[in-house]
Amino acid sequence: MRFFRRLLLFVALLMVAWAAAPPPSAASVDGPIARDLWSYDHTVGDLMVGFRRDAAFGANSGISNSFDRYLSSFGVRSASPAIGDGRTFVLHFDTADDLSSRREQLLNDPNIAFVEPNYLLTVYSGPTGPVVPNDENYKQQWGPTKVGADQTWNTLTTGGPIVIAMLDTGVSPTHPDLKDQLRPGFDFIGNDPNPSDDNGHGTFTAGIVAAAGNNGIGVAGMTWGARVMPVKILDQDGRGPVSAFSQGIRYAVDQGAQIINVSAGIPVPSQAMEAAVAYAIGKGRIVVAASGNQADGVQNYPAAYPNVIAVSASTKEDRIADFSSYGSFVWVAAPGKDIVSTYFKEGDTYAQLNGTSASTPYVSGTIALMLSQRGDLTIKAIREILKATAVDIDAVGFDPKAGYGRLDTLHSVIIATNPAPTLTGAVVVPASGKDTDAFLLTATGFEPNEPITAWIAAPDGSYRYFSTIRTPQAYASATGEIRLSLSTNEALLEGKQTVVAYGEKSKRVASAAFEVKQTINTKAFERVTSIVNTDAKVYFAETGHILSNAFLRYWQANGGLAIFGFPISEEFTEISKIDNKPYAVQYFERNRFEFHPENAGTDYEVLLGLLGNDLTKGRKFDTALAPFESTTSRAYFPETKHSLSSEFLQYWRENGGLAVFGYPISEPFQEVNKDNGKVYLVQYFERNRFELHPENSYPYNVLLGRLGVEIARDQGYLIR
């Protein structure tokens, strides 16, 4: 059998990449995930398999030198790369084979990280009316006006040549509203370079994004200058395997797509899918995905993966559509009911559909407009701008149905443009103060009575936003002066802030800087209202706090409750004592997590606080005695000149070692426990303190210090 000869060479060449990029793991928290592993639709005779980053291919490993023979031993008939990352593949078995048994056999191999069915994605839209006649249909498009796209076209931009990959059923190459916007793409269903649409769905979503505007026919897309890259991952029935999705998203990234629109999904997590999404995010691409069309609280994927912008559906009346899927993963809502767009059904035409499939390209189109104004926008900046400008609908504040609110294209593009000041003399009073102070922006030179959009750019990359929609005083006076209170529902962060005011008629711009001095943020340590647990967010009733996304994944993967304890705060921003930069942090009983967006998608996106160092600052510990070398029963660390032995060494080795606890910074010594007043043998490490409890049997004879609580108390976050 010779089906894997070429692939074996590919595997060998990518061994280094495996070591640098471990496969993501699915969340293990109970939540509303749909059905069981095999109950959701999947391809017959296929399994998706991912090898561990440290998988060894050679004579001394469980995988033989011939990858063909290795796969044959599991009954594999053929195989193909699933993503192109060198470690994720689709294995093809006889259609009569018992895939459940094969999966168990594969999982017994230590080289394999995951094995899962090749799930079938489905589209998220459906017809609600007859095909619309092929004539001027813009008057039937309520969505662009609702989100302010029409004002954006009139005053700012109609869009530039931003490349948007539509992972869908393909796009009709002959549609008069789309043919001039298309770039070459690929069909991962038929495995050929002709991604023509044989369903209609892909042509529909592409039209919402980029149908030619102001051309006298059909409809107008959100961005008239964008280029659509059709990537066909769904068949004529609107269904397609995860393997096609994974190949498609990597193709889109490698071919230069800046935005990836996915109006389809599955209600179960797939590690192969997550790896493909992580590849795109790691390359700085923006992934926008539909939340789904079942209002049952079940999370859908890829929408629910970290850093994906998940979109729910709103109506003309600014309500959430009754079919729209919901959950804590939803970021914003966008028009998704009675939407008119391009279509293909036995020829090029137009149609009216419902669905979050329609909502998603509204957001993708808005992001394309933003990037056409400012091409260096990061994923974080885009997400924060969409969040800041979203119009609050449904429940007040963030809610799982609307996310942060309904899409506001006009103001998102204004903030993204980041216009340079044209007016002088703007000031903020006071120029420096606490976050609780009443900061006031004063500026002159605007057109009398014109509406003003204003925003604060915070040190962490987030925004605070003001407009006539939200703030009654966001108008210039009869003399062209503005006096704008900078109070917001979200506390201002510590550090230098820049506030920008933009006249929506005159396009005049005023800007001023002010500083928020350090304040004690105790609000993050207050108990919050309980939520329904999902695989992305978990509420801990014991302490009244929520753990989510990257912090949740790290907590689960590195020891959870036993190593870190319960969360004692929500996520909030704190200035690092190492580099004086702001980071999102969360405190736990035994540590502090710090999120580093520059390391997103790697093992180092979450870093642990050096709480042992912080708590012992100023204390001097005797160094280790000779010998200054490690033995079978004692480890010596020249980095800190300390040693580790006995029960402490065993615990350190078996529970994360250097990555979780850091180096020892003391030798064992007697110390009084601040919680119970008793004396214990302890040893400090960079990130924790070990405490010996001989009255307990292993593994509870070594307990970890509650350093997160101690540091929080020392900093005034918690009352002693």
DOVEXDO-398172 format. One record per residue (C-alpha): residue in three letters; y, z, x. Coordinates in steps of 0.2 Angstrom, whole numbers, plus 2048, in hexadecimal, padded with zeros to 3 digits. Example, Ala and Ser with C-alpha at 12.3 -4.5 7.8 and 13.67 -1.06 7.14 Angstrom:
2
ALA7EA82783E
SER7FB824844
// end
This chain:
720
MET800800800
ARG8107FA808
PHE81E7FE7FB
PHE82780B805
ARG828803817
ARG83A7FF816
LEU83F80F80E
LEU83681981B
LEU842812828
PHE85181681C
VAL84A82881B
ALA84982A82E
LEU85B823830
LEU862830824
MET85A84082A
VAL86B846831
ALA873843820
TRP86684E818
ALA86A85C823
ALA87C85B81F
ALA87B85980C
PRO86E864803
PRO86985F7F2
PRO8728697E4
SER8678757DA
ALA8678777C7
ALA86F8867C0
SER8628937BB
VAL86C89D7AE
ASP86689D79C
GLY872892791
PRO871885783
ILE86887878D
ALA86086B781
ARG84D86D77F
ASP84086E78D
LEU83D86479D
TRP833856794
SER83A856783
TYR84984B786
ASP846838788
HIS841832799
THR8398237A1
VAL8278217A0
GLY81D8237B0
ASP82C8287BB
LEU8318387C4
MET84183C7CE
VAL83E8457DE
GLY84A84D7EA
PHE8458527FC
ARG84C862804
ARG85A85F811
ASP84E86781E
ALA83F85C819
ALA835857829
PHE82E84682A
GLY821845839
ALA81084983F
ASN81385C83E
SER81985C82C
GLY81185C81B
ILE81884A819
SER80D83E824
ASN81583182F
SER811824822
PHE81C828813
ASP81181C809
ARG80182680C
TYR80B836808
LEU81182F7F7
SER8008287F3
SER7F88397F5
PHE80283E7E5
GLY7FD82E7DC
VAL80D8257DE
ARG80C8127DB
SER81D80D7E1
ALA82E8157E5
SER8408117E7
PRO85081A7ED
ALA8598237DE
ILE86A8257E6
GLY86A81F7F7
ASP86C8307FF
GLY85B82F808
ARG85383D7FF
THR8538397ED
PHE84682D7E6
VAL83E8267D6
LEU82C8277D7
HIS82281B7CC
PHE8118217C5
ASP8048197BA
THR80A81A7A8
ALA7FB8237A3
ASP7FD8317B1
ASP8018437AC
LEU8138457B3
SER8138577B0
SER80485A7BB
ARG80B84E7C8
ARG81B8587C8
GLU8128687CB
GLN8098607DA
LEU81985A7E1
LEU82286A7E0
ASN8148737EA
ASP81A8697F9
PRO827873802
ASN830863807
ILE8358607F5
ALA8448687ED
PHE8438617DB
VAL8388567D0
GLU83E8517BF
PRO83C8447B1
ASN8478347B3
TYR8518397A3
LEU85982B799
LEU86C82C796
THR873827785
VAL884820780
TYR89082C776
SER897821769
GLY893819758
PRO89B80D74C
THR8A681373E
GLY8AC803736
PRO8AA7F0736
VAL8AE7E5745
VAL8C17E3746
PRO8C77D1745
ASN8CC7C9755
ASP8DF7CA753
GLU8ED7D5758
ASN8E67E7756
TYR8F17F2760
LYS8F87F974F
GLN8E780074C
GLN8E780975D
TRP8ED81A759
GLY8E7822769
PRO8F481B776
THR90282176C
LYS8FA832769
VAL8F883577C
GLY90982D780
ALA90281E789
ASP90F813780
GLN91D81D787
THR91581D799
TRP91480A798
ASN926808793
THR92E81579F
LEU9228177AE
THR91480B7B1
THR9078007A9
GLY8FB8037B7
GLY8F67FC7C8
PRO8E67F57CF
ILE8DC8057CE
VAL8C98027CE
ILE8C080A7C0
ALA8AD8097C0
MET8A68097AE
LEU8948107AF
ASP88E80979E
THR8857FB796
GLY88F7EE7A0
VAL89E7E479B
SER8A07D3793
PRO8A77C87A1
THR8AE7BC794
HIS8B87C7789
PRO8CA7C1788
ASP8D17D2789
LEU8C77D7799
LYS8C17C87A3
ASP8D17C87AE
GLN8CE7DB7B2
LEU8BC7DA7B8
ARG8B67DD7C9
PRO8A47D97CF
GLY8987E67CA
PHE8857E97C9
ASP8777EA7BC
PHE86B7F97C0
ILE8617F67B1
GLY85C7E47B5
ASN8607E77C8
ASP86B7D87CA
PRO87E7D47CD
ASN8817CF7BB
PRO8877DF7B1
SER88A7D67A1
ASP88A7E0791
ASP87B7DE785
ASN8807ED77A
GLY8937ED777
HIS8967FF77C
GLY89B7FB78E
THR8A77EE788
PHE8AF7FA77C
THR8B2808789
ALA8B97FC795
GLY8C57F5789
ILE8CC807786
VAL8CF808798
ALA8D67F779D
ALA8D77EA78F
ALA8E67DF794
GLY8F67E578C
ASN9047DB785
ASN8FA7CB785
GLY8FC7C7773
ILE8E97CA76E
GLY8DD7D876A
VAL8E17E9771
ALA8EA7F277F
GLY8E17FC78C
MET8E880C793
THR8EC8047A4
TRP8EF7F17A5
GLY8EE7EF7B7
ALA8DD7F87BA
ARG8CE7EF7C1
VAL8BE7F27B8
MET8AD7F37C2
PRO89F7F17B5
VAL8907FB7BB
LYS8827F97AE
ILE8778097AD
LEU87280779B
ASP8687FA792
GLN86A7F1782
ASP866800778
GLY87380B781
ARG86681478B
GLY86381579E
PRO8598207AA
VAL86182D7B6
SER85B8227C4
ALA8678147BF
PHE8758207BC
SER8728277CE
GLN8728167D6
GLY8818107CC
ILE88C81E7D0
ARG88881C7E3
TYR88B8097E1
ALA89C80C7D9
VAL8A28187E6
ASP89C80D7F5
GLN8A47FE7ED
GLY8B58077EC
ALA8B780D7DA
GLN8C481B7D9
ILE8BF8217C7
ILE8AE8217C0
ASN8AD8217AD
VAL89D8277A5
SER89C826792
ALA88A82C791
GLY87F83A796
ILE870846794
PRO86F85778C
VAL86485E79B
PRO86A8607AD
SER8628547BA
GLN8638597CC
ALA8628467D1
MET8718437C6
GLU87B8527CD
ALA87884C7DF
ALA87F83B7DA
VAL88E8437D2
ALA89084E7E1
TYR89083E7EC
ALA89E8377E2
ILE8A98477E2
GLY8A68497F4
LYS8AD8387F7
GLY8BD83D7ED
ARG8B98327DE
ILE8BE8387CD
VAL8AF8397C1
VAL8B483A7AE
ALA8A683C7A1
ALA8A383E78F
SER89F84F788
GLY89384877B
ASN891845769
GLN887854763
ALA89286375E
ASP88486F762
GLY88A879771
VAL87E87077D
GLN88586B78D
ASN883859792
TYR8828517A3
PRO88B84A7AE
ALA8998517A4
ALA8948647A7
TYR8938627BA
PRO8A186A7C5
ASN8B18607C8
VAL8AC8537BB
ILE8BA8517AE
ALA8B185379D
VAL8B984C78E
SER8B685077C
ALA8BD84676D
SER8CC849763
THR8D3841752
LYS8E383974D
GLU8E784A745
ASP8E5853756
ARG8D585C751
ILE8C585C75A
ALA8B984F752
ASP8AA857749
PHE89D84E754
SER8A5853765
SER89A85D770
TYR8A286C777
GLY8A087A784
SER8A9882792
PHE8A787279D
VAL8B3868792
TRP8C486579B
VAL8CE85B78F
ALA8CD85277E
ALA8D284077B
PRO8D283476C
GLY8C0831766
LYS8C082D754
ASP8C381C74C
ILE8C781475C
VAL8CA80175D
SER8C57F876D
THR8BD7E8774
TYR8AB7E5770
PHE89C7DA773
LYS8907D6765
GLU8897C4765
GLY89A7BF76D
ASP8AA7C7772
THR8B37D0764
TYR8BB7E1760
ALA8B47F1757
GLN8B8802751
LEU8AD810757
ASN8AC823758
GLY8A782E767
THR8AB837776
SER8A682777E
ALA8B7821778
SER8C083077E
THR8BA830790
PRO8C381F794
TYR8D482678D
VAL8D383379B
SER8CD8267A8
GLY8DB81B7A4
THR8E78297A5
ILE8E182D7B6
ALA8E381B7BC
LEU8F581B7B6
MET8F782B7C0
LEU8EF8247D0
SER8FA8147CE
GLN90981F7D0
ARG90282A7DE
GLY8F28247E6
ASP8EF8347F1
LEU8EC8407E2
THR8DD84B7E5
ILE8CF84F7D8
LYS8D78607D7
ALA8E885A7D4
ILE8E384E7C6
ARG8D985C7BD
GLU8E78687BF
ILE8F485B7B8
LEU8E98577A9
LYS8E68697A6
ALA8F986E7A7
THR8FF86079C
ALA8F186078F
VAL8F886377D
ASP8F0873776
ILE8E686F766
ASP8D887775D
ALA8D788A762
VAL8E689176C
GLY8E488F77F
PHE8D4889788
ASP8C588777C
PRO8B487F77D
LYS8B8871771
ALA8C886B777
GLY8C8872789
TYR8DA87478E
GLY8E0868781
ARG8E385677B
LEU8E784A789
ASP8FA84678C
THR8FB836796
LEU90E835797
HIS91184679F
SER9018457AA
VAL9088357B2
ILE91A83D7B3
ILE91384B7BD
ALA9088407C7
THR9168357CC
ASN91F8447D5
PRO93083C7D5
ALA93C8407E2
PRO94C84A7DD
THR95B8407D8
LEU96684E7D3
THR96D85C7DF
GLY97286E7DB
ALA9628747D2
VAL95E8877D5
VAL9528947CF
VAL9578A67CD
PRO9518B17D4
ALA94D8A67E3
SER93F8B37E7
GLY9368C07DD
LYS9278C67D5
ASP91C8BC7C9
THR9228C77BA
ASP9358C37BE
ALA93E8B77B2
PHE9418A87BD
LEU94E89C7B6
LEU95188A7BB
THR9628837B9
ALA9678717BD
THR9748647B7
GLY9778527B7
PHE96A84D7A9
GLU96E84279A
PRO97584C78C
ASN967853780
GLU959849789
PRO947851789
ILE942858799
THR9318597A1
ALA9308677AE
TRP92286E7B9
ILE91E87B7C6
ALA9138757D5
ALA90A8857DA
PRO9038897EC
ASP8F18867E6
GLY8F48757DF
SER8F587A7CD
TYR9048777C2
ARG90E8807B4
TYR9158737A8
PHE92487379C
SER92986678F
THR93186477E
ILE91F865777
ARG91D87777E
THR92E87E782
PRO93C87D775
GLN94A87E783
ALA94386F78D
TYR952864788
ALA962861791
SER971868789
ALA98085E782
THR98785E794
GLY97785979D
GLU97386B7A3
ILE9628737A2
ARG95E8867A3
LEU94B8877A2
SER9418987A3
LEU9328967AE
SER9288A27A5
THR91689C7A1
ASN9068A379A
GLU8FE8A27AB
ALA9058AD7B8
LEU90E8A57C6
LEU9058A67D7
GLU90B8AE7E7
GLY9148A27F3
LYS9218957F2
GLN92288B7E2
THR92B87A7DF
VAL9328777CD
VAL9368657C8
ALA9408607B9
TYR93F84D7B3
GLY94B8467A6
GLU94083B79B
LYS94E82F796
SER95982F7A6
LYS94A8317B2
ARG95683C7BC
VAL94D84A7C6
ALA95285B7CB
SER9478667D7
ALA9498787DE
ALA93E8847E7
PHE93B8977E5
GLU92E8A47EB
VAL9238B07E2
LYS91F8BF7ED
GLN90F8C87EE
THR90A8D17DE
ILE8FB8DB7D9
ASN8F08D07CD
THR8E78DD7C3
LYS8E58D17B4
ALA8D68C87BC
PHE8CD8D97BD
GLU8CF8DC7AA
ARG8BF8D979F
VAL8BF8C9796
THR8B88C4785
SER8A68BF785
ILE8A08AD784
VAL8908A4780
ASN8878A2791
THR884890797
ASP87D8897A7
ALA88E8887AE
LYS8968997A8
VAL88E8AA7A6
TYR8968BA79F
PHE8918CB7A6
ALA8938D8799
GLU8908E67A6
THR8A18E27AD
GLY8A98D77A0
HIS8AB8C87AC
ILE8A68B57AD
LEU89E8AC7BB
SER89F8997BB
ASN89D8897C4
ALA89D8897D7
PHE89D89C7D8
LEU88F89E7CC
ARG8848917D5
TYR88789A7E6
TRP8848AB7DE
GLN8738A57D7
ALA86E89C7E7
ASN8718AA7F3
GLY86A8BA7EB
GLY8748BD7DB
LEU8758CE7D4
ALA86B8D67E2
ILE8768D07F0
PHE8878CE7E8
GLY8878D97D8
PHE8908D67C8
PRO8A18CD7C8
ILE8AF8D97C7
SER8BD8CD7C4
GLU8C08BB7BD
GLU8C58AD7C9
PHE8D78AE7CF
THR8E18A87DE
GLU8E38B37ED
ILE8EC8B07FE
SER8DF8B080C
LYS8E28BC81A
ILE8DA8AF826
ASP8E58A0824
ASN8F28A6817
LYS8ED89880B
PRO8EA89B7F8
TYR8D889A7F2
ALA8CE89D7E2
VAL8C58AD7E4
GLN8BA8B97DA
TYR8B58CB7DE
PHE8A38D27DC
GLU89D8E37DE
ARG8978DF7F0
ASN8A28D17F6
ARG8AF8C47F2
PHE8AD8B17F0
GLU8BA8A57F6
PHE8BA8937F0
HIS8BF8867FD
PRO8C28757F5
GLU8C386C806
ASN8B0870807
ALA8AB86B7F5
GLY89A8647F4
THR89486D804
ASP88B87D808
TYR89C88480C
GLU8A68817FD
VAL8A48947F9
LEU8A78A0807
LEU8A58B3807
GLY8B28BF80B
LEU8B18C981B
LEU8B28D9812
GLY8A98E381F
ASN8B78DE82C
ASP8C48E181F
LEU8BE8F281A
THR8BC8F882C
LYS8CC8F1833
GLY8D38FD840
ARG8C2906843
LYS8B9905854
PHE8A7905855
ASP89C908864
THR8938F886A
ALA8808F786C
LEU8778FE87A
ALA86C8F4887
PRO8628EA886
PHE86E8DC882
GLU8618D087C
SER8568CE86C
THR8448D486B
THR8378D285D
SER83D8E2855
ARG8508E1859
ALA85D8D4858
TYR86C8D4864
PHE87C8CA85F
PRO8878C786E
GLU8948C0862
THR8988D285D
LYS88F8DC86A
HIS8858E485D
SER8728E6858
LEU8678E6849
SER8568EE847
SER8498F783C
GLU84D8F6829
PHE85E8EF82B
LEU8578E0835
GLN8498DD828
TYR8568DD81A
TRP8628D2823
ARG8558C5827
GLU84D8C4816
ASN85D8C480C
GLY8698B6813
GLY86C8BC825
LEU87B8B582D
ALA8818AA81F
VAL8828B8812
PHE8858C881D
GLY88D8C182D
TYR88A8CA83E
PRO8898DD840
ILE8998E5845
SER8938F6848
GLU8838FF84D
PRO87A90A840
PHE88391B83D
GLN885929830
GLU893927822
VAL89792F812
ASN895924802
LYS8A69237F9
ASP89D9227E8
ASN8919317E9
GLY89793B7F8
LYS88693A800
VAL883936813
TYR879927817
LEU87491D826
VAL87F90D825
GLN8838FD82F
TYR8928F282D
PHE8918DF82D
GLU89F8D282C
ARG89C8D0819
ASN8948E0814
ARG88D8F2818
PHE87B8F6818
GLU876908812
LEU86490F815
HIS85C918807
PRO84B91F80D
GLU8489267FC
ASN8459157F5
SER8379097F9
TYR8398F7800
PRO8448ED7FB
TYR84F8FB7F4
ASN84F905804
VAL85E8FB80A
LEU86D8FA7FE
LEU87D8F0800
GLY88E8F9800
ARG8998F57F1
LEU8A68EE7FC
GLY8AE8E27EF
VAL8B28F27E5
GLU8B98FB7F4
ILE8C48ED7F9
ALA8CA8EA7E7
ARG8CF8FC7E6
ASP8D78FC7F7
GLN8E28ED7F2
GLY8E78F57E1
TYR8DD8E97D6
LEU8D28F87D0
ILE8D79097CC
ARG8CD9167D6
// end
